Amino acid sequence: MDEIAKSNNPYPVAPTGYLLGSYLALALYGVHVSQVFRYFSRHRDSWKIRLLVSWIFLLSTLQILIILASSHQYFVGGIDDPSIWGTFWWPLSFQDGLIPLMAFTAQLYFGRRAWLLIGRRPWMLWVVSILASITLAAGIALAITARIWADDPYVSKDEFKSRPIGIPSQVVAITWMGLSAFTDGCITLLLVWRFRQARNSVFHSTRSLVKRMIALTLETVLLTHIVGGVMCIIFLASPAAHRTKNDLFWVLLECVTELYALSVVFTINSRNPTGPQTPSTFELSTGPKDERDQLPPNLGQTALDIHVEGYQGSTPFGVRPVAVHLQDPVSSRNTDTASSRTDGSSRTGTLSPFTPMDELQYWSTFSPQGVSILTRSNEDIDEQEEISLEKKEDV
């Protein structure tokens, strides 16, 4: 476009890229609205999680309002005054500030998840917080310097080059995009590495759960990492006179905010729904759900079990702990004649299938962590052995 070529604006708007990016952002915003409705209708979380979802939706809505206003300014106003395409309209500076703010929110959320899953290591919390804060500061600095540098672009080139804000503006732009992509990539690697540690579990439910969580992480956090990296490469490869004169750059720039928003909301909505309490559910919730409180410390929930945002259900990875009698499983099935219990546990005097807890008892080396089995007291074992001997004598 001639107007862009005549202008000294270093951050021009590419018409085709901006239009396609606006369409894509509006489509993603529609998905975001449906996910927010799904969240508030299916989950009853603490006020912190509800505030997080509302905050993300607010930032996303402001982004869409700026896109609609800017589209009217350029595509409608540009009909009568084509020189508008060579200017940098001031609401775009607010958009440049909303994008790093949304990225900062998503990076802290996923960084906290990685911190909890890795074991609350202090260095992890500090690294994620510092990287996210520097990225946010660079993004806000870009929003301010871009507006100052691109103001009044229809001047002589010598006068425009004399503006000292040009180099700092490009430095903070490269810092924001590059550091944002780096932070997203580090969080993705940490989450995937931690989840893969549980893939060797003997439980099929655990392995299936971990696969789903790895796929969810790659589909959300990794996507924003790729988008940020591509934007940084395009920015560096473009001429210094018109850094953003690229259609693909504007497509990614307009939709990256929604990608960050959906990555968080999708993760939150992937948990099991928690509806309001009814008299029947309240009765169940107050009673003992399982024998988890009787488990030894190393068989209880670990940080990975507790802080996976509820994917595993009411028991650690869907595995119900049961008491198991320490005896040879083969001889137990040959000598016991009673019917099996409904919970599928292998106990003395029962004929039951070989359960995962039996597997952990005799092949504990396959488990990622050592497991102690709940055993009965010696008196109970002696009593059960006497009953078994009496049955044999009767036969």
Buried (B, 14 or more C-beta within 10 A) or exposed (E): BEBBEEBBBBBBBBBEBBBBBBBBBBEBBEBBBEBBEBBEEEBEBEEEBBEBBBBBBEBBBBBBEBBEBBBEBBBEEBEEEEBBBBBBBEBBBBBBBBBBBBBBBBBBBBBBBBBBBBEEEEEBBEBBBEBBEBBBBBBBBBBBBBBEBBBEBEBEEEEBEEBEBBEBBBBBBBBBBBBBBBBBBBBBBBBBEBBEBBEEBBBEBBBEBBEEBBEBBBEBBBBBBBBBBBBBBBBEEBEEBBBBBBBBBBBBBBBBBBBBBBBBBBBBBBBEEEEEEEEEEEEEEEEEEBEBEEBEEEBBBBBBBBBBBBBBEEBBBBBBBBBBBEBEBEEBBEBBEBEBBEEBBBBBBBBBEBBBBBBBBEEBEEBBEEBEBBEBEEEEBEEBEEEBEEBEEEE
